[in-house]
Amino acid sequence: MPAIRPGSDVPHTGTPNVNTVPAGYGWNWVLTGFTLFRKNPAMWAFLVFTYIMLMQLLGMVPVLGWFAATVLIPAFSASFMIVSRELDQGHRLRVGLLFSGFRSNLPALLTQGGLYLSSALAILGLSALVDGGALLQLMIVGERPPASAFEDGSLAVAAALAGTLYLPLLAAFWFAPALSAWRNLPAFQALFYSLFAALRNWRAFLAYGVAVILLGLICSFALFVLALLLRGLLGDKSQDALLLVVLPVMLTYVPILFASFYASYRDIFPPPATAADAP
């Protein structure tokens, strides 16, 4: 029988163990994400840029494009978890890894995508009770909300309501793609374990949220400084070249974020023990 290398996509079956980690691990997940990004920033940027372009192309299809892009999110999430694991284990990145999640328990991942879509629609539907559907139309159709929604504050209230309802949904889907891809768990079981693990490690996730906000502030400051330099060099033409500044900052922030997802999974869901691990 041929040997299976450590970075292969052969899943570990069985009930996963769930670790409870200290709050400080949340900070370390972002640092680990930066470390993994630094190992191959060019390929990270290329993969993330390609992913964003694919989702934008899907989004150009009225209504159905948004539905399709949302359903595919768990499969692409599994792909970026695989990308992070390959770097963590010292392997070389390949362009095909962007679609590696589609080869790992795809039925469960598509089921998760359908559940994610229906849950998002339910949340937006509830927000429509507050703002008359302004936020829903903005997210799905891309229609700009009317001025009255800004003036009376209904859009802000709807956004706050949707954000609050989204938090438990985010926790349920945080680890679910990796659990289905690597542990071969069905969609609902993966969602349950993800929600349980997130709630059990709420302190680490609270620290992680603060770290992500700080990372966002650092990237925003870098963007502001680069924009000022660009304005000083190009003058009135700086608006046209602003994309040259936004793109590299975004292609740094997003890969670090994606890699930090893997770091959190690695700490909270340890690989099952094998005979080789026994003393």
LINQUIGI-V783997 format. One record per residue. N is the residue number from 1. RES is the residue in three letters. PSI is psi in whole degrees, 0 to 359 (999 if undefined). Layout:
n=N res=RES psi=PSI
n=N res=RES psi=PSI
This chain:
n=1 res=MET psi=132
n=2 res=PRO psi=147
n=3 res=ALA psi=148
n=4 res=ILE psi=122
n=5 res=ARG psi=157
n=6 res=PRO psi=333
n=7 res=GLY psi=12
n=8 res=SER psi=167
n=9 res=ASP psi=19
n=10 res=VAL psi=121
n=11 res=PRO psi=153
n=12 res=HIS psi=123
n=13 res=THR psi=165
n=14 res=GLY psi=170
n=15 res=THR psi=125
n=16 res=PRO psi=147
n=17 res=ASN psi=143
n=18 res=VAL psi=117
n=19 res=ASN psi=151
n=20 res=THR psi=116
n=21 res=VAL psi=156
n=22 res=PRO psi=164
n=23 res=ALA psi=328
n=24 res=GLY psi=339
n=25 res=TYR psi=331
n=26 res=GLY psi=320
n=27 res=TRP psi=320
n=28 res=ASN psi=332
n=29 res=TRP psi=320
n=30 res=VAL psi=320
n=31 res=LEU psi=320
n=32 res=THR psi=321
n=33 res=GLY psi=319
n=34 res=PHE psi=321
n=35 res=THR psi=317
n=36 res=LEU psi=323
n=37 res=PHE psi=320
n=38 res=ARG psi=340
n=39 res=LYS psi=329
n=40 res=ASN psi=70
n=41 res=PRO psi=326
n=42 res=ALA psi=314
n=43 res=MET psi=323
n=44 res=TRP psi=311
n=45 res=ALA psi=319
n=46 res=PHE psi=315
n=47 res=LEU psi=315
n=48 res=VAL psi=319
n=49 res=PHE psi=317
n=50 res=THR psi=318
n=51 res=TYR psi=314
n=52 res=ILE psi=319
n=53 res=MET psi=320
n=54 res=LEU psi=317
n=55 res=MET psi=325
n=56 res=GLN psi=319
n=57 res=LEU psi=318
n=58 res=LEU psi=321
n=59 res=GLY psi=341
n=60 res=MET psi=341
n=61 res=VAL psi=121
n=62 res=PRO psi=129
n=63 res=VAL psi=298
n=64 res=LEU psi=328
n=65 res=GLY psi=319
n=66 res=TRP psi=320
n=67 res=PHE psi=312
n=68 res=ALA psi=317
n=69 res=ALA psi=322
n=70 res=THR psi=319
n=71 res=VAL psi=329
n=72 res=LEU psi=354
n=73 res=ILE psi=313
n=74 res=PRO psi=323
n=75 res=ALA psi=317
n=76 res=PHE psi=327
n=77 res=SER psi=317
n=78 res=ALA psi=323
n=79 res=SER psi=315
n=80 res=PHE psi=334
n=81 res=MET psi=320
n=82 res=ILE psi=319
n=83 res=VAL psi=314
n=84 res=SER psi=320
n=85 res=ARG psi=321
n=86 res=GLU psi=316
n=87 res=LEU psi=320
n=88 res=ASP psi=327
n=89 res=GLN psi=10
n=90 res=GLY psi=21
n=91 res=HIS psi=164
n=92 res=ARG psi=139
n=93 res=LEU psi=147
n=94 res=ARG psi=153
n=95 res=VAL psi=324
n=96 res=GLY psi=344
n=97 res=LEU psi=340
n=98 res=LEU psi=333
n=99 res=PHE psi=14
n=100 res=SER psi=332
n=101 res=GLY psi=337
n=102 res=PHE psi=352
n=103 res=ARG psi=12
n=104 res=SER psi=93
n=105 res=ASN psi=52
n=106 res=LEU psi=320
n=107 res=PRO psi=318
n=108 res=ALA psi=322
n=109 res=LEU psi=321
n=110 res=LEU psi=325
n=111 res=THR psi=318
n=112 res=GLN psi=319
n=113 res=GLY psi=319
n=114 res=GLY psi=320
n=115 res=LEU psi=321
n=116 res=TYR psi=318
n=117 res=LEU psi=311
n=118 res=SER psi=322
n=119 res=SER psi=318
n=120 res=ALA psi=320
n=121 res=LEU psi=322
n=122 res=ALA psi=318
n=123 res=ILE psi=315
n=124 res=LEU psi=326
n=125 res=GLY psi=320
n=126 res=LEU psi=323
n=127 res=SER psi=334
n=128 res=ALA psi=337
n=129 res=LEU psi=339
n=130 res=VAL psi=315
n=131 res=ASP psi=11
n=132 res=GLY psi=18
n=133 res=GLY psi=10
n=134 res=ALA psi=314
n=135 res=LEU psi=320
n=136 res=LEU psi=314
n=137 res=GLN psi=326
n=138 res=LEU psi=317
n=139 res=MET psi=323
n=140 res=ILE psi=312
n=141 res=VAL psi=339
n=142 res=GLY psi=17
n=143 res=GLU psi=131
n=144 res=ARG psi=132
n=145 res=PRO psi=150
n=146 res=PRO psi=157
n=147 res=ALA psi=328
n=148 res=SER psi=330
n=149 res=ALA psi=330
n=150 res=PHE psi=320
n=151 res=GLU psi=319
n=152 res=ASP psi=359
n=153 res=GLY psi=4
n=154 res=SER psi=326
n=155 res=LEU psi=320
n=156 res=ALA psi=319
n=157 res=VAL psi=318
n=158 res=ALA psi=320
n=159 res=ALA psi=320
n=160 res=ALA psi=318
n=161 res=LEU psi=314
n=162 res=ALA psi=320
n=163 res=GLY psi=320
n=164 res=THR psi=315
n=165 res=LEU psi=336
n=166 res=TYR psi=335
n=167 res=LEU psi=308
n=168 res=PRO psi=329
n=169 res=LEU psi=317
n=170 res=LEU psi=319
n=171 res=ALA psi=321
n=172 res=ALA psi=330
n=173 res=PHE psi=0
n=174 res=TRP psi=308
n=175 res=PHE psi=351
n=176 res=ALA psi=315
n=177 res=PRO psi=318
n=178 res=ALA psi=323
n=179 res=LEU psi=324
n=180 res=SER psi=321
n=181 res=ALA psi=320
n=182 res=TRP psi=333
n=183 res=ARG psi=359
n=184 res=ASN psi=31
n=185 res=LEU psi=144
n=186 res=PRO psi=163
n=187 res=ALA psi=310
n=188 res=PHE psi=322
n=189 res=GLN psi=321
n=190 res=ALA psi=320
n=191 res=LEU psi=321
n=192 res=PHE psi=312
n=193 res=TYR psi=325
n=194 res=SER psi=314
n=195 res=LEU psi=317
n=196 res=PHE psi=315
n=197 res=ALA psi=321
n=198 res=ALA psi=317
n=199 res=LEU psi=322
n=200 res=ARG psi=334
n=201 res=ASN psi=39
n=202 res=TRP psi=329
n=203 res=ARG psi=316
n=204 res=ALA psi=322
n=205 res=PHE psi=329
n=206 res=LEU psi=315
n=207 res=ALA psi=322
n=208 res=TYR psi=317
n=209 res=GLY psi=318
n=210 res=VAL psi=318
n=211 res=ALA psi=320
n=212 res=VAL psi=320
n=213 res=ILE psi=317
n=214 res=LEU psi=319
n=215 res=LEU psi=318
n=216 res=GLY psi=321
n=217 res=LEU psi=321
n=218 res=ILE psi=315
n=219 res=CYS psi=323
n=220 res=SER psi=320
n=221 res=PHE psi=318
n=222 res=ALA psi=319
n=223 res=LEU psi=319
n=224 res=PHE psi=315
n=225 res=VAL psi=315
n=226 res=LEU psi=323
n=227 res=ALA psi=320
n=228 res=LEU psi=317
n=229 res=LEU psi=319
n=230 res=LEU psi=320
n=231 res=ARG psi=321
n=232 res=GLY psi=327
n=233 res=LEU psi=321
n=234 res=LEU psi=345
n=235 res=GLY psi=234
n=236 res=ASP psi=339
n=237 res=LYS psi=358
n=238 res=SER psi=331
n=239 res=GLN psi=323
n=240 res=ASP psi=331
n=241 res=ALA psi=6
n=242 res=LEU psi=330
n=243 res=LEU psi=329
n=244 res=LEU psi=337
n=245 res=VAL psi=317
n=246 res=VAL psi=318
n=247 res=LEU psi=309
n=248 res=PRO psi=327
n=249 res=VAL psi=316
n=250 res=MET psi=321
n=251 res=LEU psi=4
n=252 res=THR psi=314
n=253 res=TYR psi=312
n=254 res=VAL psi=314
n=255 res=PRO psi=321
n=256 res=ILE psi=319
n=257 res=LEU psi=313
n=258 res=PHE psi=316
n=259 res=ALA psi=330
n=260 res=SER psi=332
n=261 res=PHE psi=316
n=262 res=TYR psi=319
n=263 res=ALA psi=320
n=264 res=SER psi=320
n=265 res=TYR psi=317
n=266 res=ARG psi=324
n=267 res=ASP psi=325
n=268 res=ILE psi=330
n=269 res=PHE psi=86
n=270 res=PRO psi=152
n=271 res=PRO psi=147
n=272 res=PRO psi=146
n=273 res=ALA psi=143
n=274 res=THR psi=175
n=275 res=ALA psi=329
n=276 res=ALA psi=337
n=277 res=ASP psi=345
n=278 res=ALA psi=142
n=279 res=PRO psi=999
